[in-house]
Amino acid sequence: MCGIVAYVGPRQAYPILMKGLHRLEYRGYDSAGIALLDKELSVYKCHGKVDDLEKYVENKNTKGTIGIAHTRWATHGEPNDLNAHPHFSQTKNLALIHNGIIENYAYLKQELINRGYTFHSNTDTEVLVHLIEDIGINEKVDLVESLRIALSQIIGTYAVVIISKDDPDSLIGARKGSPLVVGVGVDEMFIASDASPIVEYTKKVVYLGDEEITIIKRNGDLKIITIENVEKTPYIQKLEFQLSALEKGGFPHFMLKEIYEQPRSIMDSIRGRLNISKEIVALGGIIDYEEKFIKAKRIIIVACGTSWHAGLVGEYLFEDIARIPVEVEYASEFRYRNPVLYEDDIIIAISQSGETADTLAAIDLAKSKGATIIGICNVVGSSIARATHAGSYTHAGPEIGVASTKAFTAQVAVLTLMALTVAQKKGTISRSRLQEIITELESIPAKVETTLKLNDHIKELAIKFKDAHNFLYLGRGYNFPVALEGALKLKEISYIHAEGYPAAEMKHGPIALIDANMPVVVIATNKGTYEKVISNIQEVKARKGIIIAVVTEGDTAVKDLADYTIEIPETAEMMVPLLATIPLQLLAYHIAVLRNCNVDQPRNLAKSVTVE
């Protein structure tokens, strides 16, 4: 949940680290700090955003060609100056930054207090840096060995980087559960939580594995050992995305840019996987496991947040066209529920970042039961990509806005391809229906382009509803997950309370909330249970509720009932989520902007949830 960046090389570290922090700020923005080594080891940190840190260090000594930096999403200890990272050791010879949670920190802290250590923060991280120094002093071992021993004593997750006053040419990093990537430059080296601070300087990276420690040197030397002290050969990969993907490109916010990138991100997610002329869907990432899918009696989809909503769409897809029963589980509940799992189960794990802690834990649990794990994620080299048996990347490109947009539609596109691939192999879909679906899927990017032209109309709606206190979102069938996702977007970035429901469930409780002040967003496209949704709209109107309806272009029946309508292009029922989601993202965005909310960095949230 926090952002880490570190540098050692011939250049001044400060500008590289600060630029890196800005690119990582989506991972956390409660506080920020930097440590630089130039004869003395200097630490500067403060409560607030990276901009606040830049103001704080004005007129201070920021010289040094080696340093570490951190932007924080608070877990242990409130966001303030003292709890910000980096943290000094007792002697101030060491400084450390950390992403993760040390679960047994309280016990270790008491042991260190008993040995005379003084703590200046309420963080679990300060415990680790004192423990490392204590081991080095008492065991008379070097810093790498001290770190290795310390990490073997802690329980929890970590991505750490440590800098030593006594070694101006080296940085040491380690990870377990939280991501860490090493950038390999020409006579310079980088460490970061992800590749975004690195891509400007090098395309060569090494993704650290769990319980691995890296030692990087000023001259470009790189060494990796395991926590058991076994040396490993670094596997260098090439970054594929461009620096321009990390810039706003003229948009006022990353979120709006990413909403407008969806025609491209959906196209990139299906490109090369559809062959209309030969009526073939080919998802290469699962080709070796197609037989497992064919024989599977059950699919379990595990995910969190927006990815969970995409998984719900996947449930409808697999059951509809591949005729396999599907359960969709919150990863955070699945891992603790002692679920019943069989070796012929297929587990589909969905995550934008590929680093979601609860989803990774769910994968580990399912693997231990012998199930087959298929991943869907957006980040090459991520933990989920490495932990699963097989899977498919979404190719959505970097998503910087904390509220996920293009990742959702890319995940739904890949789930559609996956369900079609399995349906082909099982023979549960006719040739004519397959042709119809893949033809329609190929047309979706152009239809998303058309839907984006509704932006000005939706902005006018946002002006009318920016002061609402509650929203209700309703949908049936494939549109129920769209309702959930629309409500989540509004909650995340505008801080307006919103709930998504199956439309038929409204009268089992939520209808009590409806009055003349309650906006009700209904996804009421002309497929599936269209007439039933019209009945639900009439029930809302009878209670004087305000209807905002997402309808199929040319609709008249719902238009006559609704107070406001948003018309999207005609499409197949299973494709509606790829279109209907777009106006709901725009509505949330414009309401949040009008309420002066921080759209890209909503309060209390972070992009990649790498802690429980």
C-alpha positions in Angstrom: 0.0 0.0 0.0 3.0 2.3 0.3 5.4 3.4 -2.4 9.1 2.7 -2.3 11.9 4.0 -4.6 15.7 3.9 -4.2 18.7 4.8 -6.3 22.4 4.4 -6.3 24.7 5.6 -9.2 26.6 8.5 -10.5 23.7 11.0 -10.6 22.3 13.1 -7.8 19.6 10.9 -6.2 17.2 13.6 -5.0 15.5 14.5 -8.3 15.2 10.9 -9.3 13.7 9.9 -6.0 11.3 12.8 -5.9 10.0 12.1 -9.4 9.7 8.5 -8.4 7.6 9.4 -5.4 5.2 11.4 -7.5 4.7 8.4 -9.8 4.2 6.1 -6.8 1.9 8.5 -4.9 -1.2 6.5 -6.0 0.0 3.8 -3.7 -0.3 6.0 -0.6 -0.3 9.7 0.2 -0.6 10.1 4.0 3.0 11.1 4.4 6.3 11.0 2.6 10.1 11.0 3.3 13.5 10.6 1.9 17.0 9.5 3.1 20.1 10.7 1.4 23.7 9.8 2.0 26.4 12.4 1.4 29.1 11.9 4.1 26.2 12.0 6.6 22.9 10.1 6.4 20.1 12.7 6.3 16.4 11.9 6.7 13.7 14.3 5.8 10.0 13.4 6.2 6.7 15.0 6.9 2.9 14.4 7.1 1.1 15.1 3.8 1.7 14.5 0.2 4.9 14.5 -1.9 4.4 18.1 -2.7 4.6 18.8 1.1 7.8 16.9 1.3 9.3 19.0 -1.5 8.4 22.2 0.3 9.8 20.8 3.6 13.2 20.1 2.1 13.7 23.5 0.5 17.0 25.0 1.6 18.1 21.7 3.1 21.1 19.6 1.9 19.8 17.2 -0.7 23.1 16.2 -2.1 24.0 12.5 -2.5 24.2 9.9 -5.2 22.5 7.2 -3.1 19.2 7.4 -1.3 15.8 5.9 -0.5 12.3 7.4 -0.5 8.8 6.5 0.6 5.2 7.6 0.3 2.9 6.1 3.0 -0.5 4.7 3.4 -0.9 4.3 7.1 -1.4 1.0 8.8 0.4 1.1 12.2 0.4 4.6 13.6 -1.6 7.6 12.4 -0.3 9.7 9.6 2.1 12.3 11.1 5.7 13.4 10.9 7.1 10.9 13.3 5.4 7.9 11.8 6.5 8.8 8.2 9.3 6.8 6.7 12.3 6.4 6.5 13.0 5.3 10.1 16.5 5.6 11.6 18.1 2.9 13.7 19.2 3.7 17.2 22.7 4.8 16.1 21.4 6.6 13.0 23.8 4.5 11.0 20.9 2.8 9.2 17.6 4.1 7.6 14.8 1.8 6.4 11.6 2.1 4.3 8.9 -0.5 4.4 5.7 -1.5 2.7 3.7 -4.2 4.5 2.7 -5.2 8.1 4.8 -6.9 10.7 2.3 -8.8 12.8 4.5 -9.7 15.7 5.9 -6.2 16.1 4.5 -5.6 19.6 6.4 -8.6 21.0 9.6 -7.6 19.2 9.2 -4.0 20.3 8.9 -5.0 24.0 12.0 -7.2 23.7 14.0 -4.3 22.2 12.7 -1.8 24.8 13.9 -4.3 27.5 17.3 -4.1 25.8 17.4 -0.3 26.0 16.1 0.7 22.6 14.1 4.0 22.4 11.2 4.3 19.9 10.1 7.6 18.4 7.1 6.4 16.3 4.1 4.1 16.6 5.1 2.1 13.5 5.9 -1.6 13.1 8.7 -0.5 10.7 10.8 1.2 13.4 10.9 -2.1 15.2 12.5 -3.8 12.2 15.3 -1.3 11.7 16.2 -1.5 15.4 16.1 -5.3 15.3 18.4 -5.4 12.3 20.9 -3.1 14.0 20.7 -5.1 17.3 21.4 -8.4 15.5 24.4 -6.8 13.7 25.9 -5.6 17.0 25.3 -8.7 19.1 25.9 -11.3 16.5 28.8 -9.4 14.9 27.6 -10.0 11.4 27.4 -7.7 8.3 24.3 -5.9 7.3 23.0 -8.4 4.8 23.3 -11.2 7.3 21.6 -9.0 10.0 18.7 -8.3 7.6 18.4 -12.0 6.7 18.3 -13.1 10.4 15.9 -10.3 11.3 13.5 -11.3 8.5 13.5 -14.9 9.6 12.2 -13.7 13.0 9.3 -11.5 11.8 5.7 -12.6 11.0 4.0 -10.7 8.3 4.6 -9.1 4.9 7.3 -6.7 3.8 9.1 -4.9 1.0 12.0 -3.1 2.5 15.0 -1.1 1.4 17.8 -0.3 3.8 20.7 2.2 3.5 23.8 2.3 5.7 26.0 5.2 6.5 29.0 2.8 6.5 28.4 1.7 2.9 27.9 4.6 0.5 27.9 2.2 -2.5 25.2 -0.3 -1.7 21.5 -0.7 -1.1 19.8 -3.8 0.2 16.2 -4.7 -0.5 13.9 -7.6 0.4 10.3 -8.7 -0.1 7.7 -11.1 1.1 4.1 -10.5 0.0 4.7 -6.9 -1.0 6.1 -6.2 -4.5 9.7 -5.0 -5.2 11.4 -4.6 -8.5 15.1 -3.9 -9.3 16.0 -1.6 -12.2 19.3 -2.4 -13.9 20.8 0.6 -15.6 24.3 1.4 -17.0 26.4 1.9 -13.9 23.4 2.7 -11.8 20.7 0.8 -10.0 17.1 1.3 -8.8 14.6 -0.4 -6.5 10.9 0.4 -6.5 7.5 -0.9 -5.6 6.7 -1.1 -9.3 8.3 -0.1 -12.6 6.8 3.4 -12.9 9.7 5.2 -11.3 12.2 3.1 -13.3 11.0 3.1 -16.9 12.4 6.6 -17.6 15.9 5.3 -16.9 16.0 1.7 -17.9 13.9 -1.0 -19.5 15.7 -3.8 -17.7 14.1 -5.1 -14.5 14.3 -8.0 -12.1 11.1 -8.8 -10.1 12.1 -10.1 -6.7 10.4 -13.3 -5.5 9.0 -13.9 -2.1 11.6 -14.1 0.7 14.4 -12.9 -1.6 17.0 -10.3 -0.7 18.8 -8.2 -3.2 22.1 -6.3 -2.9 22.7 -3.6 -5.5 25.9 -1.7 -6.0 26.9 1.6 -7.5 28.9 -0.1 -10.3 25.8 -2.0 -11.5 26.5 -5.3 -9.6 23.4 -7.2 -8.6 23.1 -10.1 -6.2 20.1 -12.0 -5.0 19.9 -14.5 -2.2 17.0 -16.2 -0.4 16.2 -15.8 3.2 17.8 -19.3 3.6 21.0 -17.8 2.2 20.9 -19.5 -1.2 22.2 -17.4 -4.0 20.0 -17.1 -7.1 20.7 -16.0 -10.7 18.8 -12.7 -11.4 16.3 -13.1 -14.3 16.3 -9.8 -16.2 13.1 -8.9 -18.1 12.3 -6.0 -20.4 9.6 -3.5 -19.6 7.0 -3.2 -22.3 5.1 0.0 -21.4 6.1 3.5 -22.4 6.8 6.6 -20.2 3.9 8.4 -21.8 1.5 5.9 -20.2 2.4 7.5 -16.8 1.5 11.1 -17.8 -1.9 12.7 -17.9 -1.7 13.5 -21.6 -3.6 16.8 -21.3 -6.4 15.4 -19.1 -7.1 17.1 -15.8 -7.0 13.8 -13.9 -5.6 10.3 -14.5 -9.1 8.9 -13.9 -10.6 10.8 -16.8 -7.7 9.9 -19.0 -8.1 6.2 -18.1 -11.9 6.3 -18.8 -11.1 7.7 -22.2 -8.4 5.0 -22.8 -11.0 2.2 -22.6 -11.6 1.8 -26.4 -7.8 1.1 -26.7 -7.5 -1.0 -23.5 -10.4 -3.2 -24.5 -9.0 -3.6 -28.0 -5.6 -4.4 -26.6 -7.1 -7.0 -24.3 -8.9 -8.8 -27.2 -6.3 -8.1 -30.0 -4.8 -11.3 -31.4 -7.2 -13.5 -29.4 -10.2 -13.2 -31.9 -10.2 -14.6 -35.4 -13.6 -13.7 -36.9 -12.9 -15.1 -40.3 -12.1 -18.5 -38.8 -14.7 -18.1 -36.0 -12.0 -18.9 -33.4 -11.3 -17.5 -30.0 -7.8 -18.4 -28.9 -6.6 -17.4 -25.4 -3.0 -18.7 -25.4 -2.5 -18.2 -21.7 -4.8 -21.1 -20.8 -4.2 -23.4 -23.7 -2.4 -26.0 -21.6 -5.3 -26.1 -19.1 -8.2 -26.2 -21.5 -8.8 -29.9 -20.6 -9.0 -29.0 -16.9 -11.7 -26.4 -17.7 -13.6 -28.9 -19.8 -13.7 -31.4 -17.0 -14.2 -28.9 -14.2 -17.4 -29.3 -12.2 -17.0 -25.9 -10.6 -15.2 -22.6 -11.1 -14.5 -20.3 -8.1 -13.6 -16.7 -8.9 -11.7 -14.9 -6.1 -11.1 -11.1 -6.2 -11.5 -7.9 -4.2 -13.3 -4.6 -5.0 -13.8 -3.7 -8.6 -12.2 -7.0 -9.7 -14.9 -8.8 -7.6 -17.5 -7.0 -9.7 -15.8 -8.1 -12.9 -15.8 -11.7 -11.4 -19.6 -11.4 -11.0 -19.9 -10.7 -14.7 -17.7 -13.7 -15.3 -20.1 -15.8 -13.3 -22.9 -15.0 -15.7 -20.6 -15.5 -18.7 -19.3 -19.0 -17.8 -22.7 -20.3 -16.7 -24.4 -18.8 -19.7 -22.2 -20.1 -22.5 -19.8 -22.6 -21.0 -22.4 -24.2 -18.6 -20.0 -24.5 -15.7 -21.3 -23.6 -12.2 -19.5 -20.6 -10.8 -19.0 -19.2 -7.3 -17.6 -15.7 -6.8 -15.8 -15.1 -3.6 -14.4 -12.1 -1.8 -10.8 -13.2 -1.4 -10.6 -11.7 2.1 -13.5 -14.0 3.2 -12.5 -17.1 1.2 -9.1 -17.4 2.8 -10.5 -17.5 6.3 -13.7 -19.5 5.7 -12.1 -23.0 5.5 -13.8 -23.5 2.1 -14.5 -26.9 0.6 -12.1 -27.3 -2.3 -11.5 -30.2 -4.7 -8.6 -31.0 -7.0 -10.8 -30.6 -10.1 -11.8 -27.1 -9.1 -10.7 -24.2 -11.3 -9.9 -21.0 -9.3 -9.8 -17.8 -11.3 -7.9 -15.0 -9.4 -8.5 -11.5 -10.7 -6.4 -8.5 -9.7 -5.4 -5.3 -11.5 -2.1 -5.0 -9.8 -1.4 -8.7 -9.4 -0.3 -7.9 -5.8 -3.6 -7.9 -3.9 -2.6 -9.5 -0.5 -5.9 -11.3 0.1 -6.1 -12.7 -3.4 -2.6 -14.0 -3.1 -3.5 -15.7 0.2 -6.6 -17.2 -1.5 -4.3 -18.6 -4.3 -2.0 -20.1 -1.7 -4.9 -21.8 0.1 -6.4 -23.2 -3.2 -3.0 -24.4 -4.4 -2.5 -26.3 -1.1 -5.8 -28.2 -1.9 -4.6 -29.2 -5.3 -6.9 -26.9 -7.3 -5.8 -25.3 -10.7 -5.2 -21.6 -10.4 -5.8 -19.3 -13.4 -4.8 -15.6 -13.1 -6.2 -12.5 -14.7 -4.1 -9.4 -14.0 -2.6 -6.3 -15.6 1.0 -6.3 -14.5 3.6 -8.4 -16.1 5.9 -10.1 -13.5 3.5 -9.4 -10.6 3.1 -11.9 -7.7 -0.2 -13.3 -9.0 1.2 -13.8 -12.5 4.0 -15.9 -10.9 1.9 -17.7 -8.4 -0.8 -19.0 -10.7 -0.5 -22.1 -13.0 -1.6 -20.1 -16.0 -3.6 -17.0 -17.0 -4.1 -14.0 -19.2 -2.9 -10.4 -19.0 -5.5 -7.7 -19.6 -3.1 -5.4 -21.4 -4.9 -2.3 -20.1 -1.6 -0.4 -19.5 -0.7 1.4 -16.2 -3.7 2.5 -14.2 -2.7 5.4 -11.9 -6.1 6.6 -10.7 -6.9 4.9 -7.5 -10.6 4.2 -8.5 -10.3 1.5 -11.1 -11.9 2.1 -14.5 -10.2 0.6 -17.6 -9.0 -2.4 -15.5 -12.7 -3.4 -15.0 -13.7 -3.4 -18.6 -10.4 -5.1 -19.6 -11.1 -7.8 -17.0 -14.6 -8.3 -18.3 -13.3 -8.5 -21.9 -10.7 -11.2 -20.9 -13.4 -13.1 -18.9 -15.6 -13.1 -22.0 -12.8 -14.5 -24.1 -12.0 -17.1 -21.5 -15.7 -18.2 -21.3 -15.9 -18.4 -25.1 -12.7 -20.4 -25.3 -14.0 -23.0 -22.9 -17.5 -23.0 -24.5 -15.9 -23.8 -27.9 -13.9 -26.7 -26.5 -16.8 -28.1 -24.5 -19.2 -27.7 -27.4 -21.7 -25.8 -25.4 -22.1 -23.0 -27.9 -23.4 -23.2 -31.4 -21.3 -22.0 -34.3 -23.8 -19.3 -35.2 -24.0 -17.9 -31.6 -20.2 -18.0 -31.3 -19.9 -16.0 -34.6 -22.5 -13.5 -33.3 -20.7 -13.0 -30.0 -17.2 -12.6 -31.4 -18.4 -10.2 -34.1 -20.1 -8.1 -31.4 -17.1 -8.2 -29.1 -14.9 -6.9 -31.9 -17.3 -3.9 -32.3 -17.2 -3.0 -28.6 -14.2 -0.6 -28.7 -16.0 1.5 -31.4 -19.2 1.5 -29.3 -17.3 2.6 -26.2 -16.0 5.5 -28.3 -19.6 6.4 -29.1 -20.6 6.1 -25.4 -17.8 8.5 -24.4 -19.5 11.2 -26.5 -22.1 11.3 -23.7 -19.6 13.1 -21.4 -21.1 16.6 -21.7 -24.6 15.2 -21.1 -23.4 13.3 -18.0 -21.7 16.4 -16.7 -25.0 18.2 -16.8 -26.6 15.4 -14.8 -23.7 15.6 -12.3 -24.5 19.3 -11.7 -28.0 18.4 -10.7 -27.0 15.6 -8.3 -23.7 16.7 -6.8 -25.3 17.6 -3.5 -27.2 14.3 -3.1 -26.6 12.4 0.2 -27.5 8.9 -1.1 -27.8 7.0 -4.4 -29.3 3.7 -5.2 -28.1 1.7 -8.2 -30.3 -1.1 -9.6 -29.7 -3.8 -12.3 -30.7 -7.3 -13.2 -28.7 -10.2 -14.7 -25.5 -9.0 -16.3 -26.4 -5.5 -15.2 -26.4 -6.2 -11.5 -22.6 -6.2 -11.3 -22.7 -2.9 -13.2 -24.9 -1.4 -10.5 -22.5 -2.5 -7.8 -19.6 -1.1 -9.7 -21.4 2.2 -10.4 -22.2 2.6 -6.7 -18.6 1.8 -5.7 -17.2 4.4 -8.1 -19.4 7.1 -6.6 -18.5 6.1 -3.0 -14.8 5.9 -3.7 -14.3 9.3 -5.2 -17.2 11.6 -4.3 -17.8 10.3 -0.7 -21.5 10.1 -1.4 -23.2 7.0 0.1 -24.3 4.7 -2.6 -25.6 1.1 -2.8 -26.0 -1.3 -5.6 -28.8 -3.9 -5.6 -30.4 -6.5 -7.9 -33.4 -4.5 -9.0 -35.9 -7.2 -7.7 -34.3 -7.0 -4.2 -35.3 -3.4 -3.9 -38.6 -4.2 -2.4 -37.0 -6.5 0.2 -35.7 -3.5 2.2 -34.1 -0.7 0.2 -37.4 0.6 -1.1 -37.9 2.1 2.4 -35.2 4.6 1.6 -36.8 6.0 -1.5 -38.3 9.4 -1.5 -38.3 12.6 -3.6 -34.6 13.2 -2.6 -33.3 9.8 -3.6 -31.6 9.5 -7.0 -32.0 5.9 -8.3 -29.7 4.9 -11.2 -31.3 2.0 -13.1 -29.4 0.0 -15.9 -32.4 -0.7 -18.1 -31.2 -1.8 -21.5 -33.5 -3.6 -23.8 -32.2 -7.2 -23.3 -32.9 -9.9 -20.8 -35.3 -9.0 -18.1 -36.2 -5.6 -19.7 -40.0 -5.7 -18.8 -39.2 -6.7 -15.2 -36.9 -3.7 -14.9 -39.6 -1.5 -16.2 -41.8 -2.8 -13.3 -39.1 -1.9 -10.8 -38.8 1.6 -12.2 -42.6 2.0 -11.8 -42.2 0.9 -8.1 -39.6 3.7 -7.6 -41.7 6.3 -9.4 -44.7 5.4 -7.2 -42.6 6.4 -4.2 -41.5 9.7 -5.9 -37.9 8.5 -6.4 -35.8 10.2 -9.1 -34.9 7.9 -11.9 -31.7 8.1 -13.9 -31.9 5.4 -16.5 -29.2 3.9 -18.6 -31.1 2.7 -21.7 -30.5 1.3 -25.2 -30.3 4.0 -27.9 -33.8 4.7 -29.3 -35.6 3.3 -26.2 -39.0 4.9 -25.6 -40.7 2.8 -22.9 -38.2 3.6 -20.1 -37.7 7.2 -21.4 -41.3 7.9 -20.7 -40.9 6.8 -17.1 -37.5 8.1 -16.2 -36.6 11.6 -15.1 -33.3 11.4 -17.0 -31.9 9.0 -19.5 -28.4 8.1 -20.8 -28.6 6.2 -24.1 -25.9 3.7 -25.0 -25.4 1.8 -28.2 -27.3 -1.4 -28.9 -25.3 -4.5 -28.0 -25.7 -8.1 -27.0 -26.9 -8.7 -23.4 -23.5 -10.1 -22.2 -21.7 -7.1 -23.7 -23.8 -4.5 -21.9 -21.4 -4.2 -18.9 -18.7 -3.1 -21.2 -20.8 -0.1 -22.3 -23.1 0.6 -19.4 -20.2 1.0 -17.0 -18.8 3.9 -18.9 -21.5 6.6 -18.1 -21.5 5.5 -14.5 -17.7 6.1 -14.3 -18.2 9.5 -15.9 -21.1 10.4 -13.5 -19.0 9.6 -10.5 -16.0 11.5 -11.9 -17.9 14.7 -12.6 -19.8 14.6 -9.3 -16.5 14.2 -7.5 -14.9 17.1 -9.4 -17.9 19.4 -8.7 -17.6 18.5 -5.0 -13.9 19.5 -5.1 -12.8 15.9 -4.2 -9.3 14.6 -5.0 -10.3 12.3 -7.8 -7.1 10.5 -8.4 -6.2 10.1 -4.7 -9.4 9.7 -2.7 -9.1 9.8 1.1 -8.1 6.7 3.0 -7.6 4.6 -0.2 -4.6 3.3 -2.0 -4.3 1.7 -5.4 -2.6 -1.6 -4.6 -3.9 -3.3 -1.5 -0.8 -5.3 -0.5 -1.7 -5.7 3.2 -4.7 -7.4 4.8 
